[in-house]
Amino acid sequence: MPVPDNAVSAQMVSLLRRLAPNEGYTQSALASVRFMRSNRPLGRTPVLYEPSIVIVCQGRKLGFLGQETYVYDAQHYLVLSVPLPFSTETQASEAEPMLAVSLRLDPTELTDLIVTIDQSGCHQEGAPLGIVSTPLEGDLADATLRLLRALTSPLDAQVLGPAIVREICYRVLVGERGAAMRAALAHQGRFGRVAKALQRIHTDFAQPLDVSLLADEAGMSVPAFHANFKAVTLTSPIQYIKSTRLHQARLMMIRDGLTAASASARVGYESPSQFSREFKRFFGRTPADDTRDMRASFALSPAAKIDDFAASH
C-alpha cells in the first residue's frame, strides 16, 4: 500500500489545528473520536490508554511498555486492543504542535467486522497483541483525512462519520498487524480471558479486587493467571490495579476538584497517606503539586468536563 503523500499530511494537520485549538483532549462531534494536542515537548509520563487507534498527524509520541518502545508519528499509528497503563514521551513545539486523532474501540461493535474479515480467507491468522505500532498506509491516511473533514460539520459528522470510522477500523484490521489486532479484539483464548479481567478491573477499581478471585473468574490457577496477565500487560495484576486506581484518582482531582483524601477513598484506598506516597512514587510529584500544575497548564477549572484528561499527557 502507498504511504500518505505530503498533500494529504498537510491537509490533516491544517484540519487538526482547527479541530483541536487547545492542548489536551478535545471531544469531536462523534462520541468515539477525540483530538489530541500538545504545544511543547513532554518527558516520560505515566498514562492509561483505553482500547483505541491513535493516528498522529504532526509531531511524535513514543510509548514505553516493558522493554519495548512504540513510535507513533506521521508515518506510524498506534493500536491498543486492551486498556494499558504505560508511559509516553511527546516531541512537539509551539511552531509544530503534536496533533493526533484518537478513535475509541469497542470490541463488541467490531465483532461482525472481524468475523467477516476472518471468514473471507484472504488474511492470515496472528497471535493476539495488546499494543502495536504500525506504518501508516495511504488508504488509512485518506480515510482519516475524510473523517477530519466530516468532523468540521455537525451534519457531516452525524451522517458520514460513523461509516468512515468503520472504514478506518477495517483498514487497521486488514493492515500489516491486523491479524494480531483481530485475534486480540475477538477476546478468544487466554488473551481473551485476561482482557475480560482487565475490563472487570476498570469497571470495579474502587471495589476490593482479589487476584485469586480474578483468576478463578478467568478459569485459571493463580500462577497461570499471573503468567498470562503479565504476557498481555507486561506487569503484575497487583501493579495493574494500583496503576488504574492512581490514574482514576488523578483524573478525579484534576477534573472534579476532589482532594487527595477524597479521591483516594473513591478509588479504594483506606489510607490517604499510603495513597500520597504511592502517587508521588508513580507520577513523580505529590497529588497537590500534580493537580495544581495540571490545572495551571491547561487552564482548567475544577468542574471542567474532560474525559480521561490525565491520560492526555
KAZIGI-V37191 format. One record per residue. PSI is psi in whole degrees, 0 to 359 (999 if undefined). Layout:
BEGIN
psi
PSI
PSI
END
This chain:
BEGIN
psi
143
152
159
139
172
326
318
314
316
321
321
317
315
317
318
327
326
319
334
74
340
157
158
205
141
125
135
184
347
136
330
358
130
158
149
139
139
129
6
158
147
129
183
124
132
136
166
109
138
169
122
166
127
117
112
126
338
146
192
143
144
131
138
121
116
231
2
146
131
123
130
118
202
347
352
146
161
140
133
128
345
158
128
129
128
194
150
158
135
131
114
169
168
321
323
80
156
123
129
164
136
129
117
136
137
105
325
317
337
357
311
327
316
316
316
316
313
326
347
335
6
351
143
159
159
160
139
143
144
333
137
152
128
143
138
118
162
317
321
320
319
317
322
319
317
325
315
320
315
325
354
349
123
321
316
320
317
318
315
332
309
321
324
322
317
320
318
317
318
314
321
318
342
6
192
319
22
324
319
322
321
317
322
314
338
345
47
159
202
324
316
323
323
319
321
326
323
320
320
317
317
335
321
31
334
350
159
127
108
127
323
325
318
320
317
318
331
356
33
158
161
313
320
321
315
313
315
324
315
329
328
316
348
26
170
161
318
314
324
315
315
315
317
315
319
318
317
320
320
316
318
321
320
313
318
355
20
150
165
319
316
317
319
320
322
328
5
6
136
336
113
325
320
319
314
320
313
326
313
322
324
313
351
3
164
159
318
315
317
314
315
314
320
319
318
320
319
9
46
142
161
335
7
135
85
113
139
37
317
335
348
345
999
END
